[in-house]
Structure formats: C-alpha cells, structure tokens
Amino acid sequence: MTKRNLPRADIAARPGMRTAVTDKAMQTWMPDLRAAADGAGEATISILDVIGQDFWGEGVTAKRISAALRQIGDRDVTVYINSPGGDFFEGLAIYNQLRDHRGAVTVKILGLAASAASVIAMAGDRIEIGRAGFLMIHNTWIVTMGDRHAIRDVADWLEPFDAASADLYAARTGMAVEDIAKLLDRETWIGGRQAVDDGWADALLSADEVETAPDGDAKAQLRAERRFDLVAARAGMKRSEGRELLAALKGGMPGAAPTGTQDAAVIAGVERLLQDLKAR
C-alpha cells in the first residue's frame, strides 16, 4: 500500500497537556533490540527510544527526524522502530514528515511500536515487523490534573484525536473504523504474525535482521531513566525539577551499585515517596 493514500494527521497540542507512556508498554519494551545490519550505504533513521523529549533532553522528536530527512533528501529511507511510545502529538508530527517524504519509506519494527510509535509506523509504504514484535494501539493516553470540570473538558477535547487515530489505522489496514475504535478502547496488542494477517504490516522480518545490543548495563539504565520520566510526569514535575531530583537522589547514594542498578533503586525510591504522599 502506498502511503500517498493515507490521511494527513492534524496536530493541535494543547498547552500544558502531556501525553505519556503506559506502564505495560514500558515494561514490555526491550531497549537493547536493534537492527543487525549497519545500514552502510543506505538512508536509515532509527527510532529506538521514547517519542518526544524526556527530562534529559533526549528522546525521538519531530525536529530530529526533520533534520535527518533533510540530510537524506529525496532518497528512499528505511525507518527502524523499537519504542514504547510517548508524546502522541510528536508522533503525529513525525508520521506527517514520513508521509510527506518524496522517497519510498520502509518501516521495520524490530521489537515494539507502541502508542505514538505505532502511529509513526503507519507512514511506511512498506511495513515489516519481527515475528516476536508487537504493535500496541490505544486511545490517547495523557497525564493531567484538575477538578471534574477540567477533566471532563479534557476528555471532550481528546475525543477527536481518538477518532483521527481510528481513521488513520483503518486507512492503513482496510478494517472498519468502528472495529478499530473498539481495539483502541481496550488497548490492543498485535503480534507480528497477526499484524501481517490483519493488514497492519506487509511482511515479517527475517530473524537475522534483529539483534540484541551488547551494552546491557547501558540499556538497563535507559529503561530506569524512562521509568523515572513516568513517575515524575505523574507527579506534575517540570523537566528541570525532575533532573534536579534525580541528581539529588543519586548524590545521596555514596558507594552505590553500578549505574543501572543504582538508577533502578532511585526509581523505586521515588515511587515509594509518591505512594507515601498519595496516602496522606
């Protein structure tokens, strides 16, 4: 299926609104998965992190993808995805960028394309997925605070975006919009073989196209940092506040275990702290 037949996504992020990664997506994500080939001589883009900027100024952003596409020019491009999702509106922007790219876009889902990452994946002229890979789709998932009037207003504001997601997925798969909406309502995980059978992807990746990165400790640290993002976002922290808190917690742990274990302990400490605050 050519991406030219796909709808362009409307983006209207609301000031102060934050979308986020779900707990299950974060727990399922294996950040050490990567493409086995180095892509030498090919135009490639790797989306192997959360979507949107995190507390450390990292993550996959539309600005970064735009720069990569400018460098690639009109050539065909292969996009590798292994992401738990993240900022839904950033994902829509990246989807539009890939949809509008003049060259052919091949998307290869190495492990997980969840939430906003699944939206990005739909921009491919051709979509391939690992046999053990997953797509995860759901209604727009946000972190927000306020009284019942504010929450009701946010829910009403979000409804058109869920409808837009259903239209986009339906255009790619050929499924009825009403059936897609039901899948979004219950958060649906779609395995590799099912994705191909149901039209979410065109083919399975061969086993030798995916490998596990050797730097396991660094990847464990990355997962711990992303869990901290979730906890801090739910607490309503700004990025600067989150970085300061994490630095303070790390600084108070002399002689701690190696980085990955240390960060995991920090995250556990922050989670306990928030639970205590909620219980008061």
Stockholm file with secondary structure:
# STOCKHOLM 1.0

chainA/1-280         MTKRNLPRADIAARPGMRTAVTDKAMQTWMPDLRAAADGAGEATISILDVIGQDFWGEGVTAKRISAALRQIGDRDVTVYINSPGGDFFEGLAIYNQLRDHRGAVTVKILGLAASAASVIAMAGDRIEIGRAGFLMIHNTWIVTMGDRHAIRDVADWLEPFDAASADLYAARTGMAVEDIAKLLDRETWIGGRQAVDDGWADALLSADEVETAPDGDAKAQLRAERRFDLVAARAGMKRSEGRELLAALKGGMPGAAPTGTQDAAVIAGVERLLQDLKAR
#=GR chainA/1-280 SS CCGGGSCCCCCCCCTTCEECCCHHHHHHCCTTEEESSCCTTSCEEEECSCBSCCTTSCSBCHHHHHHHHHHHTTSCEEEEEEECCBCHHHHHHHHHHHHHCSSCEEEEEEEEEETHHHHHHTTCSEEEECTTCEEEECSCCEECCCCHHHHHHHHHHHHHHHHHHHHHHHHHHCCCHHHHHHHHHTCEEEEHHHHHHTTSCSEECCGGGEEECSCHHHHHHHHHHHHHHHHHHHTTCCHHHHHHHHHHHHHTCTTCCCHHHHHHHHHHHHHHHHHHHHHC
#=GC SS_cons         CCGGGSCCCCCCCCTTCEECCCHHHHHHCCTTEEESSCCTTSCEEEECSCBSCCTTSCSBCHHHHHHHHHHHTTSCEEEEEEECCBCHHHHHHHHHHHHHCSSCEEEEEEEEEETHHHHHHTTCSEEEECTTCEEEECSCCEECCCCHHHHHHHHHHHHHHHHHHHHHHHHHHCCCHHHHHHHHHTCEEEEHHHHHHTTSCSEECCGGGEEECSCHHHHHHHHHHHHHHHHHHHTTCCHHHHHHHHHHHHHTCTTCCCHHHHHHHHHHHHHHHHHHHHHC
//
